[in-house]
Amino acid sequence: MDQTNLKNERSLENFWMPFTANRQFKALPRLLASAEGMHYTDVDGNSVLDGTAGLWCCNAGHGRKKISQAVERQLSTLDFAPTFQMGHPIAFDFASKLAKIAPGGPDAKLDRVFFTGSGSESVDTALKIAIAYQRSIGQGTRTRIIGREKGYHGVGFGGISVGGLVNNRRVFPQIPADHMRHTLDIERNAFSKGLPANGIELADDLERLVQLHGAETIAAAIVEPMSGSAGVILPPKGYLEKLRATADKYGIMLIFDEVITGFGRLGTPFAVDYFGVVPDLVTTAKGLTNGTIPMGAVFASRKVYDGLMVGPDNAIELFHGYTYSGHPVACAAGIATLEIYEEEGLLTRAAELAEYWQDALHSLKGLPHVVDIRNLGLVGAVELAPRDGASGTRAYDVFVDCFKKGLLIRVTGDIIALSPPLIVEKGQIETIVSTIGDALKRAA
Ligand SMILES: Cc1ncc(COP(=O)(O)O)c(C=O)c1O
């Protein structure tokens, strides 16, 4: 189809869009032109309330001058410099600042920071660090990684192998992995407020997989402490604690993928702080730079870092890294982002709003098609019953309807997922909920 006449003569043909039904989208595009605070403006000048912090990333809202000014300054001072056998001050400065708020606080000692360019790169980096560390301490047979059904860990080959979303996996070859069962149990836990009460026994799956594969083949287990992309799936009470205990028992490293939960989403700086469970590695991205400049970071424990700092001093300890690891402009954006988070108390603001958010969301209970509502911190999900033989279409229609009414939500399958910027006001929470409620009443 010729797309050249759509939207101001702009051609939509050449951009192959990610995770998008390209032909459907290009026939009826939704184009965002600018953003400020809690709102986008589309190319037709309509204001759109951001119910998703972009894609779980703009935690401080949009158009933050402090970030754009820092980026401008950095671009004109040092636009790029390599970090392979070279360094530049701002990468070390950003790592030091991150260490001060590292997951779990000073006692957790998760303060060695490896920079990447995205969440997917953070995940593959963490998997490689885990395997390399095991080998470095004499456990070289440990190369398998345990993930979880419905997990999302980005789109690298490592990430899709440990991830548990079938459409991301079925076409591609994978690294050695196996999966625990997911923790979504609507039958027992529907409409739970916060963490669900049932399902701690699902953590026994790690023990079961140890019995199946042998602990000596397993390097690490990776989970999202709260999974976002599969439609907001929460850990049952006590579940993460149990995973940690089993991992310790068998010398398995534990990785928390905090690409979504990092930087205040749950009302604490990291999910590690929320749950009080300390893993060996934590992956982050998104909120690290408020989504402005692509960047990720892996927090490693000192034990892991020190375990790899062996051999002669002139030996490269980890054969891994990216051209853009510690990119100076991304670091500038990250430092400015951290300053905003601190000045405005955003890393804990979700805790102040969590109850209000929970009550507002759960007021949608009883509306047409709603089979479950889940929430934690400033994250929410409304799960709809699928249409017969056309799963995903109902939520998609609600998504389009909300967009037309000036609200951006996100849908996966028949689940509406919500994660507004952490600057959201109560009135805007009301608007999010009432717009969704009206769309649900209209949805067939
Ligand atoms: C938990 C988790 N891990 C990894 C990723 C991948 O991040 P990216 O899209 O930046 O590669 C995502 C993205 O949503 C995520 O939610």
The ligand as an SDF file (V2000), in Angstrom:
LIG
                    3D

 16 16  0  0  0  0  0  0  0  0999 V2000
   12.0200   -6.6080   32.5610 C   0  0  0  0  0  0  0  0  0  0  0  0
   12.5720   -6.1800   31.2610 C   0  0  0  0  0  0  0  0  0  0  0  0
   13.7760   -6.5860   30.8720 N   0  0  0  0  0  0  0  0  0  0  0  0
   14.3390   -6.1980   29.7080 C   0  0  0  0  0  0  0  0  0  0  0  0
   13.6650   -5.3610   28.8560 C   0  0  0  0  0  0  0  0  0  0  0  0
   14.2920   -4.9670   27.5580 C   0  0  0  0  0  0  0  0  0  0  0  0
   14.6340   -3.6430   27.5460 O   0  0  0  0  0  0  0  0  0  0  0  0
   14.9630   -2.9130   26.1480 P   0  0  0  0  0  0  0  0  0  0  0  0
   13.6830   -2.8340   25.3910 O   0  0  0  0  0  0  0  0  0  0  0  0
   15.5220   -1.5860   26.5820 O   0  0  0  0  0  0  0  0  0  0  0  0
   15.9970   -3.7450   25.4550 O   0  0  0  0  0  0  0  0  0  0  0  0
   12.4010   -4.8910   29.2130 C   0  0  0  0  0  0  0  0  0  0  0  0
   11.6520   -3.9770   28.3440 C   0  0  0  0  0  0  0  0  0  0  0  0
   10.5020   -3.6860   28.5300 O   0  0  0  0  0  0  0  0  0  0  0  0
   11.8350   -5.3170   30.4340 C   0  0  0  0  0  0  0  0  0  0  0  0
   10.6090   -4.9280   30.8150 O   0  0  0  0  0  0  0  0  0  0  0  0
  1  2  1  0
  2  3  1  0
  2 15  2  0
  3  4  2  0
  4  5  1  0
  5  6  1  0
  5 12  2  0
  6  7  1  0
  7  8  1  0
  8  9  2  0
  8 10  1  0
  8 11  1  0
 12 13  1  0
 12 15  1  0
 13 14  2  0
 15 16  1  0
M  END
$$$$
